Amino acid sequence: MTEPAFVLHDHRKPRPHFDLRLEQDGVLRSWALPRGLPTDPARNRLAIAVPDHALDHLTYTDEHKFIADIGWWQPEDSNDRRLLFTLHGRGPARRYALIHTGGTSWLAHLTKDQPAA
């Protein structure tokens, strides 16, 4: 069994933002991140749930979208309001939580407790 994939797209249209896509149940669950993933545990960032994408979107690029990071993700805990996971991409592994705040609104949070390097 292979690990589930993730991609972080740097998307330039309609306005600059990032798209986080996590492989789950045969699709890429997706969130738009206007300011990207957080880099400081004290500063959460908005994440907006968008429709799932097909798995072939994992490596999709065009003149307005390129891959900022790609790799696999490790689910750690989840319920209806929170998804805790670690991204294993091009750089060091990073642990995040996506916290559902209602409707399509989520908060992306970099956890204080990070995986050992």
N, C-alpha and C positions, 0 to 999 in steps of 0.2 A: 504494500500500500504506500502510495506516495503522499507526501505532506501537501496540505492545501496551499494553493498559490495566492499571492497578493501582487497588486501593482499599484503604484502611486503615479498617476498621470499629472503632468504639468500641462494645464489646459489654458490656452490663451484667448478663447472666445466663449461666450460673448464678452466676458471680461476675465482678466487673469484669476485663476483659482486652481486648486488641486482636486483630483478625484481619487479617493481611496476605494479600492475594489478588493473584496475578500472572497475567495472561492468557497462556496458552501452549497450543498445540495444540488450540484450540477449547474450553478449559475454564479455570477459575480455579484454579490451584494455590494451596493455602491452608496457612497456618501460624497457630496461636494463639500470641500473645505475652502472657504473664501481666503483664508490666510495660511493654509497648509496645516500640517500636524504640529502640535505644540512642542516647544523645545525647552520649556520650563514647567516643572510640576505646579508652580503657583499660578500659572496662567492657562486656563482652559481656552479652547477655541471652538467656534461654532462648526458643526457638521450638519449638513442637510441631507436626509435620506432621499435618494433618487431611485428611479426604477432599476431593477436588476438588469445586468448586461449578460450577454452570451459569453461563454468561456473564450471564444476566439478574440474577444476584446482585450484579453490579457496582454497581448503583444502588439496591439493596434497603435499605430502612430499616423499622423498626417502633418500638414503644414501648420496646424494650430494646436497639436497635442503631441507631447513626447513623454517618454518614460523617465521619471525622476528617480524611481527606485522600483525594484522587482525582486521577488524571492518567494519565501514561504512563510506562512503564519501559523502560530501555535495557539489554539484556543485554550484558555485556562479556566474560565468560569463565565457563566452567562445565565441570565434570567430575562424576563420581559423588559426590564428597565436598564440592564447593563450588560455589556460584552467586554470581558477582560481578555487580552491577548498579547502575544509577543510577535513582533515582526522580525524576521531574519532576512535582511536584504543585503545590499552592497556594503553597508557599514556595520557597526556594532549592533547587536540585537537590542531592541527597545520595546519596553512593555507599556501598553496604552489601555485605556478604558474608553469605550463609547457609552455615554450615559444618555438615555432617552428622556427628554424633558417634555414631550407631548407632540402630537401630530408628526410632522417630518423633522422636527428639531431635535438635535442631539448635541452633546458637548463632547469634544475630544479632549482627553486628559492624559498627560504623561505621568505615569505613577512615580512616586518617590522611590519605591523599591524596584530597582532595575536588575536584570539578569547579570550574573557574573560574566566578566569579559573573557 
